[in-house]
Each structure stands twice: as structure tokens, then as C-alpha cells.
């Protein structure tokens, strides 16, 4: 089974010139989802993982499945104002401007082993900001994993200090 065949390309979305990688067809197929989870699990380092961090919002899909398989806690990283308790904030650069992500301050205990997951690695700004949040909480990042990597955008360069795993790559 080729997972890439379950990713639909939508031209000119969300703006002209962008070829959006839509993972909805993969989410609709239980066998494809099961294979993705199995491949993520096979590619993890052999260490105990205490928490799985998922980035809003498509990162939540597989992060929760991985947390369940790993018998680990799940932590959502969200846009400002979406988390109800005290948070750490991290601003990061976008192509045009900046954005912010937040994590609950008490989500990770010092020294806990953390897996970061998101659906797509593009320019790497979101993932790099999330790594900073995890480290502010005292977590140790075991791996950053992604369903899809847009390798031509070189996002992995912003994650040089971490092990990165992507199941599907577009060069």
C-alpha cells in the first residue's frame, strides 16, 4: 500500500500557486490509517515516550493514536487563547508576518521524553516553535515526526538538532 496515493493534491489552495496536500482521503481509509500508525511506531527510537505533542489541528489526528499505542499522555499545542490554563507562548516567523503557539505550563515534567507530531513539515517554523515550547517545559524531544514532508521547502533545516521522521516526502 502506497500512502502517497492517499494524499490528494488541491491546486491553488489556500492561495494561487500553492498545491495543498490534503490528507482527508488517508483519514477516510482505516487500512491506510492503520498502516501509517504502524510505520510511525516502527520508526521510533527504542526509548520510553512519556508524552506525545500534537500541533493544532491536523497534528491531533495521529498524535492521539500514537499516544494511545505508546501508553503516553497527549498534549495539544494550540493557537493563542485556546488553552484554558496557564501557558508558555512561542512566537515564530511565517512567510508574511508572525504567529504564536501555546502549551500548558504543566503539561510536561522536567526530563520527560516527548514525541512531537504534526501532519505536514513545510518551512519548519511551526515545528521549531513547538520544540522550543517542549524544552521550556523541561521535556526532551525524542523525535519530530510528520505524515508529509515538503522537502523542497527545507523545513528539516530548522530541526537540525532533532531526529526527524516523515512517512511521505515531496521533493
C-alpha positions in Angstrom: 0.0 0.0 0.0 1.4 3.4 -1.1 0.4 6.0 1.5 1.2 8.8 -1.0 -1.6 7.6 -3.2 -4.0 8.6 -0.3 -2.9 12.3 -0.4 -5.0 14.5 -2.7 -3.3 17.5 -4.2 -5.5 20.5 -4.4 -4.2 23.2 -6.8 -4.3 26.9 -5.8 -5.4 26.3 -2.2 -5.4 28.1 0.1 -4.0 30.6 -2.4 -2.9 30.7 -6.1 0.3 28.9 -6.7 0.1 26.5 -3.7 -0.5 22.8 -4.2 -2.2 21.8 -1.0 -1.6 18.3 0.3 -5.0 17.0 1.6 -4.7 14.0 3.9 -8.5 13.6 4.1 -8.5 10.6 1.7 -6.0 8.8 4.0 -8.1 9.6 7.1 -11.1 8.1 5.3 -9.4 4.7 4.9 -9.0 2.6 8.0 -6.3 0.4 6.4 -4.2 3.4 5.3 -4.5 5.0 8.8 -3.5 1.7 10.4 -0.5 1.4 8.1 0.6 5.0 8.9 0.4 4.3 12.7 2.4 1.1 12.2 5.1 2.8 10.2 5.3 5.6 12.8 5.7 3.1 15.5 8.4 1.1 13.6 10.4 4.3 13.0 10.5 5.4 16.7 13.7 5.2 18.6 13.7 2.4 21.2 13.0 4.5 24.3 10.1 5.1 26.5 8.0 8.1 25.5 6.0 9.8 28.2 4.1 12.4 26.2 3.1 12.9 22.5 2.6 16.5 21.5 0.2 17.2 18.6 0.2 20.6 16.8 -3.2 22.2 16.1 -5.2 20.9 14.5 -4.4 18.2 11.9 -1.5 17.1 14.1 -4.0 15.9 16.6 -5.3 13.0 14.4 -2.2 10.8 14.6 -0.7 12.2 17.8 -3.7 10.9 19.8 -3.4 7.5 18.1 0.3 7.3 18.8 -0.2 8.4 22.4 -2.7 5.6 22.9 -0.3 3.0 21.3 2.6 4.2 23.4 0.6 4.4 26.6 1.7 8.0 26.8 -0.1 11.3 27.5 -1.3 13.5 24.7 -0.6 17.3 24.8 -2.2 19.7 22.4 -0.2 22.7 21.2 -2.7 25.4 20.1 -3.1 29.0 18.8 -3.3 31.7 21.5 -6.4 31.8 23.7 -7.5 28.2 23.0 -6.0 26.6 26.2 -7.8 27.3 29.5 -4.9 27.2 31.9 -1.5 28.9 32.3 0.6 28.6 29.2 4.0 29.1 27.7 3.9 31.1 24.4 6.3 31.0 21.5 6.2 33.4 18.6 7.6 32.3 15.2 8.1 33.7 11.7 5.8 33.0 8.9 6.3 33.8 5.2 4.3 37.0 5.8 4.4 38.0 9.5 4.4 36.1 12.7 2.2 33.6 14.6 2.1 32.2 18.1 1.7 28.8 19.7 0.9 27.9 23.3 1.3 24.9 25.6 0.1 24.4 29.1 2.9 25.2 31.5 2.3 22.0 33.5 1.9 19.6 30.5 5.4 18.2 30.7 7.5 17.4 33.7 11.3 18.0 33.6 13.1 15.2 31.9 10.0 13.6 30.3 10.6 12.0 26.9 8.4 13.7 24.2 7.4 12.8 20.7 6.3 15.7 18.5 3.8 15.0 15.7 2.3 17.2 13.0 0.6 16.4 9.7 3.0 18.3 7.4 6.5 19.6 7.7 6.8 22.6 5.4 9.1 25.5 6.2 9.7 24.1 9.8 8.7 27.2 11.7 5.7 25.7 13.5 7.7 22.5 14.5 10.7 24.6 15.6 8.5 26.8 17.8 6.8 23.7 19.3 10.3 22.2 20.1 11.1 25.4 22.0 7.8 25.1 23.9 8.5 21.5 24.8 12.0 22.4 26.0 10.6 25.4 28.0 8.5 22.8 29.9 11.6 20.7 30.5 10.9 17.9 28.0 13.4 16.0 26.0 12.5 15.6 22.4 12.9 12.0 21.2 11.7 12.6 17.6 9.7 15.0 15.4 7.5 13.1 13.1 5.3 14.1 10.2 2.9 12.3 7.9 4.0 14.5 4.9 7.2 16.4 4.3 7.5 19.1 1.7 11.3 18.6 1.3 11.6 21.3 -1.3 10.9 23.9 1.4 13.8 22.7 3.6 11.9 22.7 6.8 14.1 20.0 8.2 16.9 22.6 8.4 15.1 24.3 11.3 15.1 20.9 13.1 18.8 20.0 12.8 19.1 19.2 16.5 16.4 16.6 16.4 15.7 13.3 14.8 13.0 13.8 12.1 10.8 11.1 10.6 8.4 11.7 7.7 6.3 8.9 6.0 5.7 10.7 2.7 8.0 13.2 1.0 7.6 15.6 -1.9 10.8 16.9 -3.3 
